[in-house]
Amino acid sequence: MELHRAIAQLSDIHAQVLRSEIFRGYRAVPTAISSGIAVIAALLQSTVLDAGTPTEFVVQWSGVAALAAAICAADLWVRARRSRTVATRVLPVVGQFLPAIAVGGVLTIVLLRTASPMLSVLPGVWAMLMGVGIMAMRPYLPRAIGFVAAYYVAIGGLLVMTAQPAAIPDPWTMGAVFGIGQAAAATVLFINLERGGRGE
């Protein structure tokens, strides 16, 4: 019985140590690239890749999100291979964000399959879930990242409240919301983790 209690206490101490140290796996450059991708996608969608229906809009932006996520994940994978510290903390930190991704994916699939007129709320829902996911990781990241999370939740809520059923959202709404949000996140990461060569 004492052994089990000691193991449980060690596990609690380990968890506290992980939370007390800032995770250095996320970097400013890939985050800034995801900001640029959002702006470029908005530019393309407003000129060349015109989305004729809410479904086309959602499919196109789902692809944009997947591309941005793949770039950030690839950078994280490379850093995890180079740093044992990063490698041991990837799953606990990224795991905090995964529920938000899962909820967003399920909602998107359900609304697409049912051809719901409420597809127009997805940009706002995506933004709110982005904020919730970032907030879940906040114990492992610089404190200022909380402002980025609050921005996403607030702007997402505004988009949901103003969404018109069956309407095609303006592509620049997505471009601006995620372009600004990811640029702000990149700035927080750079200032707190990388400026002056303090990053790993």
DRENPA-3360 file (N, C-alpha, C; in nm, 2 decimals, always signed):
BEGIN
1 = MELHRAIA = +0.08/-0.12/+0.00/+0.00/+0.00/+0.00/+0.09/+0.13/+0.00 ~ +0.19/+0.13/+0.08/+0.28/+0.24/+0.09/+0.35/+0.26/-0.04 ~ +0.39/+0.15/-0.11/+0.45/+0.16/-0.24/+0.36/+0.23/-0.34 ~ +0.23/+0.19/-0.35/+0.14/+0.26/-0.44/+0.12/+0.41/-0.41 ~ +0.12/+0.44/-0.28/+0.11/+0.58/-0.24/+0.23/+0.66/-0.28 ~ +0.35/+0.60/-0.27/+0.47/+0.67/-0.31/+0.48/+0.69/-0.46 ~ +0.43/+0.59/-0.53/+0.43/+0.60/-0.68/+0.33/+0.71/-0.72 ~ +0.22/+0.71/-0.66/+0.12/+0.82/-0.69/+0.17/+0.96/-0.66;
9 = QLSDIHAQ = +0.24/+0.97/-0.55/+0.30/+1.10/-0.51/+0.41/+1.14/-0.61 ~ +0.49/+1.05/-0.65/+0.59/+1.08/-0.76/+0.53/+1.12/-0.89 ~ +0.42/+1.05/-0.92/+0.35/+1.09/-1.05/+0.29/+1.23/-1.04 ~ +0.24/+1.27/-0.92/+0.19/+1.40/-0.90/+0.30/+1.51/-0.91 ~ +0.41/+1.47/-0.85/+0.53/+1.57/-0.85/+0.57/+1.59/-0.99 ~ +0.58/+1.48/-1.07/+0.63/+1.48/-1.21/+0.53/+1.57/-1.29 ~ +0.40/+1.56/-1.27/+0.30/+1.64/-1.34/+0.32/+1.79/-1.30 ~ +0.34/+1.82/-1.18/+0.36/+1.96/-1.13/+0.49/+2.02/-1.20;
17 = VLRSEIFR = +0.59/+1.94/-1.21/+0.72/+1.99/-1.27/+0.69/+2.02/-1.41 ~ +0.62/+1.93/-1.48/+0.59/+1.95/-1.62/+0.51/+2.08/-1.64 ~ +0.42/+2.11/-1.55/+0.34/+2.23/-1.57/+0.42/+2.36/-1.53 ~ +0.52/+2.34/-1.45/+0.59/+2.46/-1.40/+0.70/+2.50/-1.51 ~ +0.73/+2.42/-1.60/+0.83/+2.45/-1.71/+0.76/+2.48/-1.84 ~ +0.80/+2.59/-1.90/+0.74/+2.63/-2.03/+0.78/+2.53/-2.14 ~ +0.69/+2.48/-2.22/+0.72/+2.39/-2.33/+0.78/+2.47/-2.44 ~ +0.89/+2.43/-2.49/+0.96/+2.50/-2.60/+0.95/+2.43/-2.73;
25 = GYRAVPTA = +0.85/+2.35/-2.75/+0.84/+2.28/-2.88/+0.78/+2.36/-2.98 ~ +0.68/+2.45/-2.95/+0.62/+2.54/-3.04/+0.71/+2.65/-3.07 ~ +0.72/+2.69/-3.20/+0.81/+2.79/-3.24/+0.74/+2.90/-3.32 ~ +0.80/+3.02/-3.32/+0.74/+3.14/-3.39/+0.72/+3.12/-3.54 ~ +0.83/+3.07/-3.60/+0.83/+3.07/-3.75/+0.71/+2.98/-3.81 ~ +0.69/+2.85/-3.77/+0.58/+2.78/-3.83/+0.45/+2.84/-3.79 ~ +0.44/+2.90/-3.67/+0.31/+2.97/-3.63/+0.29/+3.09/-3.72 ~ +0.39/+3.16/-3.75/+0.38/+3.28/-3.84/+0.34/+3.23/-3.98;
33 = ISSGIAVI = +0.40/+3.12/-4.02/+0.37/+3.07/-4.15/+0.22/+3.03/-4.16 ~ +0.16/+2.98/-4.05/+0.02/+2.95/-4.06/-0.07/+3.07/-4.07 ~ -0.02/+3.18/-4.01/-0.08/+3.31/-4.03/-0.08/+3.36/-4.17 ~ +0.04/+3.34/-4.24/+0.05/+3.38/-4.38/-0.04/+3.29/-4.47 ~ -0.05/+3.16/-4.43/-0.13/+3.07/-4.51/-0.28/+3.12/-4.51 ~ -0.33/+3.16/-4.39/-0.46/+3.21/-4.38/-0.49/+3.33/-4.47 ~ -0.39/+3.42/-4.47/-0.41/+3.54/-4.55/-0.41/+3.51/-4.70 ~ -0.31/+3.42/-4.74/-0.30/+3.38/-4.88/-0.43/+3.31/-4.92;
41 = AALLQSTV = -0.48/+3.22/-4.84/-0.60/+3.15/-4.87/-0.72/+3.24/-4.89 ~ -0.73/+3.34/-4.80/-0.84/+3.44/-4.82/-0.82/+3.51/-4.95 ~ -0.70/+3.55/-4.98/-0.68/+3.62/-5.11/-0.72/+3.53/-5.23 ~ -0.68/+3.41/-5.23/-0.71/+3.31/-5.34/-0.86/+3.29/-5.34 ~ -0.92/+3.27/-5.23/-1.06/+3.24/-5.23/-1.15/+3.36/-5.27 ~ -1.10/+3.48/-5.25/-1.17/+3.60/-5.29/-1.15/+3.64/-5.43 ~ -1.05/+3.57/-5.50/-1.02/+3.60/-5.64/-1.03/+3.48/-5.73 ~ -0.96/+3.38/-5.70/-0.95/+3.26/-5.80/-1.04/+3.15/-5.76;
49 = LDAGTPTE = -1.03/+3.11/-5.63/-1.10/+2.99/-5.58/-1.24/+3.03/-5.52 ~ -1.32/+3.09/-5.60/-1.45/+3.14/-5.54/-1.53/+3.02/-5.49 ~ -1.57/+3.03/-5.36/-1.66/+2.93/-5.30/-1.80/+2.96/-5.33 ~ -1.87/+2.88/-5.42/-2.01/+2.91/-5.46/-2.11/+2.87/-5.36 ~ -2.07/+2.79/-5.26/-2.17/+2.74/-5.16/-2.10/+2.74/-5.02 ~ -2.18/+2.74/-4.91/-2.11/+2.72/-4.78/-2.03/+2.60/-4.77 ~ -2.08/+2.49/-4.84/-2.00/+2.36/-4.83/-1.86/+2.38/-4.89 ~ -1.86/+2.44/-5.01/-1.73/+2.46/-5.07/-1.64/+2.55/-4.99;
57 = FVVQWSGV = -1.70/+2.65/-4.92/-1.62/+2.74/-4.83/-1.56/+2.65/-4.72 ~ -1.64/+2.57/-4.66/-1.59/+2.49/-4.54/-1.49/+2.39/-4.59 ~ -1.51/+2.32/-4.70/-1.41/+2.23/-4.75/-1.28/+2.29/-4.78 ~ -1.28/+2.41/-4.85/-1.16/+2.48/-4.88/-1.08/+2.52/-4.75 ~ -1.15/+2.57/-4.65/-1.09/+2.62/-4.53/-1.04/+2.50/-4.44 ~ -1.11/+2.39/-4.45/-1.07/+2.27/-4.38/-0.93/+2.22/-4.44 ~ -0.92/+2.23/-4.57/-0.79/+2.20/-4.63/-0.68/+2.30/-4.59 ~ -0.71/+2.43/-4.58/-0.62/+2.53/-4.53/-0.57/+2.49/-4.39;
65 = AALAAAIC = -0.67/+2.46/-4.30/-0.63/+2.43/-4.16/-0.55/+2.30/-4.16 ~ -0.58/+2.20/-4.24/-0.50/+2.08/-4.24/-0.35/+2.11/-4.28 ~ -0.34/+2.20/-4.38/-0.20/+2.23/-4.43/-0.12/+2.30/-4.32 ~ -0.19/+2.40/-4.26/-0.12/+2.48/-4.15/-0.08/+2.38/-4.03 ~ -0.17/+2.29/-4.00/-0.15/+2.20/-3.89/-0.04/+2.11/-3.92 ~ -0.03/+2.06/-4.05/+0.08/+1.97/-4.09/+0.21/+2.04/-4.08 ~ +0.22/+2.17/-4.12/+0.35/+2.24/-4.11/+0.39/+2.25/-3.97 ~ +0.30/+2.29/-3.88/+0.34/+2.30/-3.74/+0.37/+2.16/-3.68;
73 = AADLWVRA = +0.30/+2.06/-3.72/+0.33/+1.92/-3.66/+0.46/+1.87/-3.71 ~ +0.50/+1.90/-3.84/+0.63/+1.86/-3.89/+0.74/+1.93/-3.82 ~ +0.73/+2.06/-3.79/+0.83/+2.13/-3.71/+0.84/+2.07/-3.57 ~ +0.73/+2.04/-3.51/+0.73/+1.99/-3.38/+0.80/+1.85/-3.37 ~ +0.77/+1.77/-3.48/+0.83/+1.64/-3.49/+0.98/+1.65/-3.50 ~ +1.03/+1.74/-3.58/+1.17/+1.76/-3.60/+1.24/+1.80/-3.47 ~ +1.17/+1.89/-3.40/+1.23/+1.94/-3.27/+1.23/+1.83/-3.17 ~ +1.13/+1.75/-3.17/+1.12/+1.64/-3.07/+1.23/+1.54/-3.10;
81 = RRSRTVAT = +1.27/+1.52/-3.22/+1.38/+1.43/-3.25/+1.51/+1.48/-3.21 ~ +1.52/+1.62/-3.21/+1.65/+1.68/-3.17/+1.67/+1.70/-3.02 ~ +1.55/+1.71/-2.95/+1.56/+1.75/-2.81/+1.48/+1.65/-2.73 ~ +1.55/+1.58/-2.63/+1.48/+1.48/-2.55/+1.38/+1.55/-2.46 ~ +1.41/+1.67/-2.42/+1.32/+1.75/-2.33/+1.18/+1.77/-2.40 ~ +1.19/+1.82/-2.53/+1.07/+1.84/-2.61/+1.00/+1.71/-2.63 ~ +1.08/+1.60/-2.66/+1.01/+1.48/-2.70/+0.93/+1.42/-2.58 ~ +0.98/+1.44/-2.46/+0.91/+1.38/-2.34/+0.79/+1.46/-2.31;
89 = RVLPVVGQ = +0.77/+1.58/-2.36/+0.66/+1.67/-2.32/+0.56/+1.69/-2.43 ~ +0.59/+1.64/-2.55/+0.50/+1.66/-2.67/+0.36/+1.61/-2.64 ~ +0.35/+1.48/-2.60/+0.22/+1.42/-2.58/+0.13/+1.49/-2.47 ~ +0.19/+1.52/-2.35/+0.11/+1.59/-2.25/+0.06/+1.72/-2.29 ~ +0.15/+1.80/-2.37/+0.11/+1.93/-2.41/+0.01/+1.93/-2.53 ~ +0.05/+1.86/-2.63/-0.04/+1.85/-2.75/-0.17/+1.78/-2.72 ~ -0.16/+1.69/-2.62/-0.29/+1.62/-2.58/-0.39/+1.71/-2.53 ~ -0.35/+1.83/-2.47/-0.44/+1.92/-2.42/-0.53/+1.99/-2.53;
97 = FLPAIAVG = -0.47/+2.00/-2.65/-0.53/+2.06/-2.76/-0.62/+1.97/-2.85 ~ -0.59/+1.84/-2.84/-0.66/+1.74/-2.92/-0.81/+1.74/-2.91 ~ -0.86/+1.75/-2.78/-1.01/+1.75/-2.77/-1.08/+1.86/-2.86 ~ -1.02/+1.98/-2.86/-1.07/+2.09/-2.94/-1.07/+2.05/-3.09 ~ -0.96/+1.99/-3.13/-0.96/+1.95/-3.27/-1.06/+1.84/-3.30 ~ -1.08/+1.75/-3.21/-1.17/+1.64/-3.23/-1.32/+1.69/-3.24 ~ -1.35/+1.78/-3.15/-1.49/+1.84/-3.15/-1.51/+1.92/-3.28 ~ -1.41/+2.00/-3.32/-1.42/+2.07/-3.44/-1.44/+1.98/-3.56;
105 = GVLTIVLL = -1.36/+1.87/-3.57/-1.37/+1.78/-3.68/-1.51/+1.71/-3.69 ~ -1.56/+1.67/-3.57/-1.69/+1.60/-3.57/-1.80/+1.70/-3.61 ~ -1.80/+1.82/-3.56/-1.90/+1.91/-3.60/-1.90/+1.95/-3.74 ~ -1.78/+1.96/-3.80/-1.76/+1.99/-3.94/-1.82/+1.88/-4.02 ~ -1.78/+1.76/-3.99/-1.83/+1.64/-4.07/-1.98/+1.63/-4.06 ~ -2.03/+1.64/-3.94/-2.18/+1.63/-3.93/-2.25/+1.74/-4.01 ~ -2.21/+1.86/-4.00/-2.28/+1.97/-4.08/-2.26/+1.95/-4.23 ~ -2.14/+1.90/-4.27/-2.12/+1.88/-4.41/-2.21/+1.76/-4.46;
113 = RTASPMLS = -2.22/+1.66/-4.39/-2.29/+1.54/-4.43/-2.44/+1.57/-4.44 ~ -2.49/+1.65/-4.35/-2.63/+1.69/-4.35/-2.67/+1.81/-4.43 ~ -2.56/+1.86/-4.50/-2.58/+1.99/-4.58/-2.66/+2.09/-4.50 ~ -2.62/+2.11/-4.37/-2.70/+2.20/-4.28/-2.68/+2.34/-4.33 ~ -2.79/+2.42/-4.32/-2.78/+2.56/-4.35/-2.69/+2.64/-4.24 ~ -2.66/+2.57/-4.13/-2.58/+2.63/-4.03/-2.43/+2.61/-4.05 ~ -2.39/+2.57/-4.17/-2.25/+2.56/-4.20/-2.18/+2.70/-4.18 ~ -2.26/+2.80/-4.19/-2.21/+2.93/-4.19/-2.15/+2.97/-4.05;
121 = VLPGVWAM = -2.19/+2.89/-3.94/-2.14/+2.92/-3.81/-2.00/+2.86/-3.79 ~ -1.96/+2.77/-3.87/-1.84/+2.70/-3.85/-1.71/+2.79/-3.83 ~ -1.70/+2.90/-3.91/-1.58/+2.98/-3.89/-1.57/+3.03/-3.74 ~ -1.69/+3.07/-3.69/-1.69/+3.11/-3.55/-1.66/+3.00/-3.45 ~ -1.72/+2.89/-3.48/-1.70/+2.77/-3.39/-1.55/+2.73/-3.40 ~ -1.49/+2.73/-3.52/-1.35/+2.70/-3.53/-1.26/+2.79/-3.45 ~ -1.30/+2.92/-3.45/-1.22/+3.02/-3.38/-1.23/+3.00/-3.23 ~ -1.35/+2.97/-3.18/-1.37/+2.95/-3.04/-1.30/+2.82/-2.99;
129 = LMGVGIMA = -1.30/+2.72/-3.07/-1.24/+2.59/-3.04/-1.08/+2.61/-3.04 ~ -1.04/+2.70/-3.13/-0.89/+2.73/-3.13/-0.86/+2.80/-3.00 ~ -0.94/+2.89/-2.95/-0.92/+2.96/-2.83/-0.92/+2.86/-2.71 ~ -1.02/+2.77/-2.71/-1.03/+2.68/-2.60/-0.91/+2.58/-2.60 ~ -0.86/+2.54/-2.72/-0.75/+2.45/-2.72/-0.62/+2.52/-2.67 ~ -0.60/+2.65/-2.71/-0.49/+2.72/-2.66/-0.49/+2.74/-2.51 ~ -0.61/+2.77/-2.46/-0.63/+2.79/-2.32/-0.60/+2.66/-2.24 ~ -0.63/+2.55/-2.30/-0.60/+2.42/-2.24/-0.45/+2.40/-2.23;
137 = MRPYLPRA = -0.38/+2.45/-2.32/-0.23/+2.44/-2.32/-0.16/+2.54/-2.24 ~ -0.23/+2.64/-2.20/-0.18/+2.76/-2.13/-0.08/+2.73/-2.02 ~ -0.11/+2.63/-1.93/-0.02/+2.60/-1.82/+0.12/+2.56/-1.87 ~ +0.14/+2.52/-2.00/+0.27/+2.48/-2.05/+0.33/+2.59/-2.14 ~ +0.26/+2.69/-2.16/+0.31/+2.80/-2.26/+0.33/+2.93/-2.18 ~ +0.39/+3.03/-2.25/+0.41/+3.16/-2.19/+0.27/+3.22/-2.15 ~ +0.26/+3.29/-2.04/+0.14/+3.33/-1.98/+0.06/+3.42/-2.08 ~ +0.13/+3.50/-2.16/+0.07/+3.59/-2.25/-0.01/+3.52/-2.36;
145 = IGFVAAYY = +0.01/+3.39/-2.38/-0.07/+3.32/-2.48/-0.22/+3.32/-2.44 ~ -0.25/+3.34/-2.31/-0.39/+3.35/-2.27/-0.46/+3.46/-2.34 ~ -0.39/+3.57/-2.37/-0.46/+3.68/-2.45/-0.50/+3.64/-2.59 ~ -0.41/+3.55/-2.65/-0.44/+3.50/-2.78/-0.57/+3.41/-2.77 ~ -0.57/+3.33/-2.67/-0.69/+3.24/-2.65/-0.81/+3.32/-2.63 ~ -0.81/+3.42/-2.55/-0.92/+3.51/-2.53/-0.97/+3.58/-2.66 ~ -0.87/+3.62/-2.74/-0.91/+3.68/-2.87/-0.99/+3.58/-2.95 ~ -0.94/+3.46/-2.96/-1.01/+3.36/-3.05/-1.15/+3.33/-3.00;
153 = VAIGGLLV = -1.17/+3.32/-2.87/-1.30/+3.29/-2.81/-1.39/+3.41/-2.84 ~ -1.34/+3.53/-2.81/-1.43/+3.65/-2.83/-1.47/+3.67/-2.97 ~ -1.37/+3.66/-3.06/-1.41/+3.69/-3.20/-1.49/+3.57/-3.26 ~ -1.46/+3.45/-3.21/-1.54/+3.34/-3.26/-1.69/+3.35/-3.21 ~ -1.71/+3.39/-3.09/-1.84/+3.41/-3.04/-1.92/+3.52/-3.12 ~ -1.85/+3.63/-3.16/-1.91/+3.73/-3.24/-1.95/+3.68/-3.38 ~ -1.86/+3.60/-3.44/-1.89/+3.54/-3.57/-2.01/+3.45/-3.56 ~ -2.02/+3.37/-3.45/-2.14/+3.28/-3.44/-2.27/+3.35/-3.43;
161 = MTAQPAAI = -2.26/+3.46/-3.35/-2.38/+3.54/-3.32/-2.43/+3.61/-3.44 ~ -2.34/+3.65/-3.53/-2.37/+3.73/-3.65/-2.39/+3.64/-3.78 ~ -2.36/+3.51/-3.77/-2.37/+3.43/-3.89/-2.51/+3.42/-3.94 ~ -2.53/+3.42/-4.07/-2.66/+3.41/-4.13/-2.68/+3.27/-4.19 ~ -2.78/+3.20/-4.16/-2.80/+3.06/-4.21/-2.79/+3.06/-4.36 ~ -2.72/+2.96/-4.41/-2.70/+2.93/-4.56/-2.62/+3.04/-4.63 ~ -2.57/+3.13/-4.55/-2.48/+3.24/-4.61/-2.34/+3.19/-4.63 ~ -2.27/+3.24/-4.73/-2.13/+3.21/-4.75/-2.05/+3.32/-4.68;
169 = PDPWTMGA = -1.97/+3.28/-4.58/-1.89/+3.38/-4.51/-1.79/+3.44/-4.60 ~ -1.76/+3.57/-4.57/-1.66/+3.64/-4.64/-1.52/+3.57/-4.61 ~ -1.45/+3.53/-4.72/-1.32/+3.47/-4.69/-1.22/+3.55/-4.61 ~ -1.23/+3.68/-4.62/-1.14/+3.77/-4.54/-1.17/+3.77/-4.40 ~ -1.29/+3.72/-4.36/-1.32/+3.70/-4.22/-1.23/+3.59/-4.16 ~ -1.22/+3.48/-4.23/-1.13/+3.37/-4.19/-0.99/+3.42/-4.19 ~ -0.95/+3.48/-4.31/-0.81/+3.53/-4.32/-0.77/+3.63/-4.22 ~ -0.86/+3.72/-4.18/-0.83/+3.82/-4.08/-0.82/+3.76/-3.94;
177 = VFGIGQAA = -0.92/+3.68/-3.91/-0.93/+3.62/-3.77/-0.81/+3.53/-3.74 ~ -0.78/+3.44/-3.83/-0.67/+3.34/-3.81/-0.53/+3.41/-3.84 ~ -0.53/+3.50/-3.94/-0.41/+3.57/-3.97/-0.36/+3.65/-3.85 ~ -0.45/+3.73/-3.79/-0.42/+3.81/-3.67/-0.39/+3.72/-3.55 ~ -0.47/+3.62/-3.53/-0.45/+3.53/-3.42/-0.32/+3.46/-3.42 ~ -0.29/+3.40/-3.53/-0.16/+3.32/-3.54/-0.04/+3.41/-3.54 ~ -0.05/+3.53/-3.60/+0.06/+3.63/-3.59/+0.08/+3.67/-3.44 ~ -0.03/+3.69/-3.37/-0.01/+3.72/-3.23/+0.05/+3.61/-3.15;
185 = AATVLFIN = +0.01/+3.48/-3.18/+0.07/+3.37/-3.11/+0.22/+3.36/-3.14 ~ +0.25/+3.38/-3.27/+0.39/+3.38/-3.31/+0.47/+3.48/-3.24 ~ +0.42/+3.60/-3.22/+0.48/+3.71/-3.15/+0.51/+3.67/-3.00 ~ +0.41/+3.61/-2.94/+0.42/+3.57/-2.80/+0.53/+3.47/-2.79 ~ +0.53/+3.37/-2.88/+0.64/+3.26/-2.87/+0.78/+3.32/-2.90 ~ +0.79/+3.41/-2.99/+0.92/+3.47/-3.02/+0.97/+3.55/-2.90 ~ +0.89/+3.64/-2.85/+0.93/+3.73/-2.74/+0.97/+3.65/-2.61 ~ +0.89/+3.54/-2.58/+0.91/+3.47/-2.46/+1.00/+3.35/-2.47;
193 = LERGGRGE = +1.02/+3.30/-2.59/+1.10/+3.18/-2.60/+1.23/+3.19/-2.69 ~ +1.22/+3.28/-2.78/+1.33/+3.28/-2.88/+1.42/+3.41/-2.88 ~ +1.36/+3.52/-2.85/+1.44/+3.64/-2.85/+1.56/+3.64/-2.77 ~ +1.67/+3.68/-2.82/+1.79/+3.68/-2.74/+1.86/+3.54/-2.73 ~ +1.81/+3.44/-2.82/+1.87/+3.31/-2.82/+1.84/+3.23/-2.70 ~ +1.72/+3.25/-2.63/+1.69/+3.18/-2.52/+1.62/+3.04/-2.55 ~ +1.58/+3.03/-2.68/+1.51/+2.90/-2.71/+1.61/+2.79/-2.72 ~ +1.56/+2.67/-2.72/+1.65/+2.55/-2.73/+1.70/+2.54/-2.87;
% end
